[in-house]
Amino acid sequence: MNTLAFLQNLGGPELFILLFWALFVVVPFWMIFKRIGWQPALSLLAIIPGAVIIMLYLVAFMKWKEPKS
């Protein structure tokens, strides 16, 4: 089954689940990126399979600013 056929056959419940999952993944990345000073729109890349892992590694191992006391 190709991707186009899969997308054409999506019904109400399947589409709702996909949209819910996309929001479930994108919203936390949006907030994290906003707090670390990156463009929040980069969080939309979390929808792409595999991009989540890359983004997690980038955020986890980047240099952080020292917190102000």
VMD Tcl script that builds the backbone (N, CA, C; Angstrom):
set m [mol new atoms 207]
animate dup $m
set s [atomselect $m all]
$s set {name element resname resid chain x y z} {
  {N N MET 1 A 0.854 -1.177 0.000}
  {CA C MET 1 A 0.000 0.000 0.000}
  {C C MET 1 A 0.901 1.241 0.000}
  {N N ASN 2 A 0.629 2.137 -0.904}
  {CA C ASN 2 A 1.436 3.352 -0.928}
  {C C ASN 2 A 0.827 4.423 -0.015}
  {N N THR 3 A 1.589 5.446 0.251}
  {CA C THR 3 A 1.179 6.476 1.208}
  {C C THR 3 A -0.039 7.246 0.733}
  {N N LEU 4 A -0.108 7.546 -0.551}
  {CA C LEU 4 A -1.240 8.305 -1.076}
  {C C LEU 4 A -2.538 7.535 -0.885}
  {N N ALA 5 A -2.535 6.253 -1.166}
  {CA C ALA 5 A -3.734 5.439 -0.982}
  {C C ALA 5 A -4.119 5.399 0.494}
  {N N PHE 6 A -3.149 5.303 1.374}
  {CA C PHE 6 A -3.425 5.297 2.811}
  {C C PHE 6 A -4.102 6.594 3.231}
  {N N LEU 7 A -3.568 7.729 2.778}
  {CA C LEU 7 A -4.136 9.020 3.158}
  {C C LEU 7 A -5.522 9.228 2.582}
  {N N GLN 8 A -5.782 8.706 1.398}
  {CA C GLN 8 A -7.093 8.851 0.781}
  {C C GLN 8 A -8.153 8.018 1.496}
  {N N ASN 9 A -7.746 6.959 2.162}
  {CA C ASN 9 A -8.688 6.073 2.831}
  {C C ASN 9 A -8.877 6.383 4.308}
  {N N LEU 10 A -8.317 7.491 4.779}
  {CA C LEU 10 A -8.485 7.854 6.185}
  {C C LEU 10 A -9.921 8.269 6.446}
  {N N GLY 11 A -10.494 7.713 7.502}
  {CA C GLY 11 A -11.829 8.113 7.911}
  {C C GLY 11 A -11.749 9.068 9.082}
  {N N GLY 12 A -12.876 9.326 9.707}
  {CA C GLY 12 A -12.937 10.249 10.826}
  {C C GLY 12 A -12.081 9.834 12.009}
  {N N PRO 13 A -12.248 8.597 12.511}
  {CA C PRO 13 A -11.462 8.204 13.691}
  {C C PRO 13 A -9.959 8.178 13.431}
  {N N GLU 14 A -9.567 7.678 12.284}
  {CA C GLU 14 A -8.137 7.608 11.980}
  {C C GLU 14 A -7.526 9.002 11.856}
  {N N LEU 15 A -8.238 9.898 11.209}
  {CA C LEU 15 A -7.751 11.269 11.047}
  {C C LEU 15 A -7.653 11.958 12.410}
  {N N PHE 16 A -8.643 11.723 13.273}
  {CA C PHE 16 A -8.613 12.307 14.614}
  {C C PHE 16 A -7.410 11.805 15.398}
  {N N ILE 17 A -7.145 10.518 15.319}
  {CA C ILE 17 A -6.004 9.937 16.030}
  {C C ILE 17 A -4.696 10.514 15.506}
  {N N LEU 18 A -4.555 10.651 14.190}
  {CA C LEU 18 A -3.339 11.226 13.614}
  {C C LEU 18 A -3.145 12.677 14.041}
  {N N LEU 19 A -4.195 13.465 14.016}
  {CA C LEU 19 A -4.094 14.867 14.427}
  {C C LEU 19 A -3.785 14.983 15.919}
  {N N PHE 20 A -4.419 14.138 16.736}
  {CA C PHE 20 A -4.145 14.149 18.166}
  {C C PHE 20 A -2.683 13.794 18.426}
  {N N TRP 21 A -2.181 12.768 17.747}
  {CA C TRP 21 A -0.798 12.348 17.942}
  {C C TRP 21 A 0.163 13.452 17.502}
  {N N ALA 22 A -0.135 14.116 16.396}
  {CA C ALA 22 A 0.724 15.201 15.927}
  {C C ALA 22 A 0.776 16.322 16.964}
  {N N LEU 23 A -0.370 16.690 17.522}
  {CA C LEU 23 A -0.385 17.730 18.550}
  {C C LEU 23 A 0.313 17.267 19.821}
  {N N PHE 24 A 0.146 15.996 20.159}
  {CA C PHE 24 A 0.769 15.431 21.347}
  {C C PHE 24 A 2.285 15.505 21.261}
  {N N VAL 25 A 2.837 15.424 20.057}
  {CA C VAL 25 A 4.287 15.457 19.867}
  {C C VAL 25 A 4.777 16.885 19.625}
  {N N VAL 26 A 4.041 17.676 18.873}
  {CA C VAL 26 A 4.499 18.998 18.460}
  {C C VAL 26 A 4.449 20.021 19.595}
  {N N VAL 27 A 3.416 20.024 20.386}
  {CA C VAL 27 A 3.242 21.062 21.415}
  {C C VAL 27 A 4.391 21.088 22.428}
  {N N PRO 28 A 4.819 19.940 22.980}
  {CA C PRO 28 A 5.956 20.013 23.915}
  {C C PRO 28 A 7.233 20.539 23.262}
  {N N PHE 29 A 7.497 20.114 22.024}
  {CA C PHE 29 A 8.677 20.627 21.339}
  {C C PHE 29 A 8.545 22.124 21.082}
  {N N TRP 30 A 7.346 22.603 20.792}
  {CA C TRP 30 A 7.110 24.032 20.569}
  {C C TRP 30 A 7.514 24.817 21.822}
  {N N MET 31 A 7.084 24.342 22.989}
  {CA C MET 31 A 7.401 25.035 24.241}
  {C C MET 31 A 8.895 24.959 24.565}
  {N N ILE 32 A 9.497 23.813 24.336}
  {CA C ILE 32 A 10.933 23.660 24.605}
  {C C ILE 32 A 11.741 24.577 23.696}
  {N N PHE 33 A 11.424 24.582 22.411}
  {CA C PHE 33 A 12.180 25.407 21.465}
  {C C PHE 33 A 12.022 26.886 21.780}
  {N N LYS 34 A 10.831 27.290 22.201}
  {CA C LYS 34 A 10.622 28.698 22.556}
  {C C LYS 34 A 11.479 29.070 23.762}
  {N N ARG 35 A 11.593 28.178 24.738}
  {CA C ARG 35 A 12.368 28.462 25.946}
  {C C ARG 35 A 13.863 28.483 25.705}
  {N N ILE 36 A 14.356 27.696 24.747}
  {CA C ILE 36 A 15.803 27.678 24.508}
  {C C ILE 36 A 16.219 28.677 23.432}
  {N N GLY 37 A 15.254 29.430 22.900}
  {CA C GLY 37 A 15.585 30.485 21.948}
  {C C GLY 37 A 15.619 30.063 20.496}
  {N N TRP 38 A 15.140 28.868 20.179}
  {CA C TRP 38 A 15.049 28.430 18.786}
  {C C TRP 38 A 13.691 28.815 18.229}
  {N N GLN 39 A 13.561 28.786 16.927}
  {CA C GLN 39 A 12.275 29.053 16.294}
  {C C GLN 39 A 11.294 27.944 16.668}
  {N N PRO 40 A 10.173 28.280 17.301}
  {CA C PRO 40 A 9.217 27.239 17.697}
  {C C PRO 40 A 8.656 26.446 16.512}
  {N N ALA 41 A 8.630 27.047 15.336}
  {CA C ALA 41 A 8.094 26.341 14.167}
  {C C ALA 41 A 8.921 25.108 13.804}
  {N N LEU 42 A 10.159 25.020 14.309}
  {CA C LEU 42 A 10.960 23.819 14.076}
  {C C LEU 42 A 10.313 22.586 14.690}
  {N N SER 43 A 9.418 22.791 15.645}
  {CA C SER 43 A 8.754 21.661 16.284}
  {C C SER 43 A 7.877 20.889 15.301}
  {N N LEU 44 A 7.489 21.503 14.215}
  {CA C LEU 44 A 6.692 20.800 13.208}
  {C C LEU 44 A 7.483 19.667 12.556}
  {N N LEU 45 A 8.800 19.721 12.663}
  {CA C LEU 45 A 9.620 18.622 12.144}
  {C C LEU 45 A 9.409 17.337 12.940}
  {N N ALA 46 A 8.835 17.450 14.139}
  {CA C ALA 46 A 8.599 16.270 14.965}
  {C C ALA 46 A 7.602 15.314 14.327}
  {N N ILE 47 A 6.850 15.785 13.352}
  {CA C ILE 47 A 5.885 14.925 12.663}
  {C C ILE 47 A 6.615 13.931 11.762}
  {N N ILE 48 A 7.798 14.290 11.300}
  {CA C ILE 48 A 8.568 13.423 10.408}
  {C C ILE 48 A 9.202 12.305 11.229}
  {N N PRO 49 A 8.977 11.057 10.834}
  {CA C PRO 49 A 9.578 9.949 11.593}
  {C C PRO 49 A 11.101 10.055 11.621}
  {N N GLY 50 A 11.663 9.870 12.780}
  {CA C GLY 50 A 13.105 9.944 12.955}
  {C C GLY 50 A 13.603 11.324 13.331}
  {N N ALA 51 A 12.877 12.347 12.977}
  {CA C ALA 51 A 13.305 13.708 13.297}
  {C C ALA 51 A 13.225 13.979 14.795}
  {N N VAL 52 A 12.325 13.301 15.473}
  {CA C VAL 52 A 12.188 13.487 16.920}
  {C C VAL 52 A 13.483 13.089 17.626}
  {N N ILE 53 A 14.058 11.978 17.231}
  {CA C ILE 53 A 15.289 11.502 17.861}
  {C C ILE 53 A 16.423 12.503 17.622}
  {N N ILE 54 A 16.528 13.004 16.405}
  {CA C ILE 54 A 17.577 13.976 16.077}
  {C C ILE 54 A 17.396 15.244 16.909}
  {N N MET 55 A 16.159 15.733 17.020}
  {CA C MET 55 A 15.911 16.945 17.795}
  {C C MET 55 A 16.212 16.731 19.274}
  {N N LEU 56 A 15.861 15.562 19.807}
  {CA C LEU 56 A 16.165 15.278 21.203}
  {C C LEU 56 A 17.666 15.297 21.462}
  {N N TYR 57 A 18.440 14.708 20.561}
  {CA C TYR 57 A 19.894 14.710 20.731}
  {C C TYR 57 A 20.463 16.124 20.609}
  {N N LEU 58 A 19.956 16.915 19.685}
  {CA C LEU 58 A 20.444 18.286 19.552}
  {C C LEU 58 A 20.191 19.097 20.814}
  {N N VAL 59 A 18.990 18.980 21.362}
  {CA C VAL 59 A 18.648 19.741 22.564}
  {C C VAL 59 A 19.406 19.207 23.780}
  {N N ALA 60 A 19.540 17.899 23.866}
  {CA C ALA 60 A 20.187 17.305 25.047}
  {C C ALA 60 A 21.674 17.637 25.135}
  {N N PHE 61 A 22.341 17.739 23.997}
  {CA C PHE 61 A 23.787 17.914 24.026}
  {C C PHE 61 A 24.260 19.307 23.613}
  {N N MET 62 A 23.329 20.248 23.466}
  {CA C MET 62 A 23.741 21.610 23.128}
  {C C MET 62 A 24.255 22.311 24.381}
  {N N LYS 63 A 24.994 23.385 24.196}
  {CA C LYS 63 A 25.477 24.172 25.333}
  {C C LYS 63 A 24.329 25.038 25.831}
  {N N TRP 64 A 24.092 24.973 27.129}
  {CA C TRP 64 A 23.025 25.731 27.752}
  {C C TRP 64 A 23.608 26.978 28.404}
  {N N LYS 65 A 22.819 28.008 28.465}
  {CA C LYS 65 A 23.219 29.223 29.169}
  {C C LYS 65 A 23.176 28.934 30.656}
  {N N GLU 66 A 24.115 29.540 31.374}
  {CA C GLU 66 A 24.129 29.379 32.829}
  {C C GLU 66 A 22.924 30.122 33.422}
  {N N PRO 67 A 22.228 29.487 34.345}
  {CA C PRO 67 A 21.089 30.173 34.965}
  {C C PRO 67 A 21.561 31.349 35.817}
  {N N LYS 68 A 20.787 32.429 35.794}
  {CA C LYS 68 A 21.125 33.600 36.600}
  {C C LYS 68 A 20.685 33.371 38.031}
  {N N SER 69 A 21.555 33.685 38.959}
  {CA C SER 69 A 21.232 33.473 40.383}
  {C C SER 69 A 20.592 34.701 40.975}
}
mol reanalyze $m
mol bondsrecalc $m
mol representation Tube
mol addrep $m
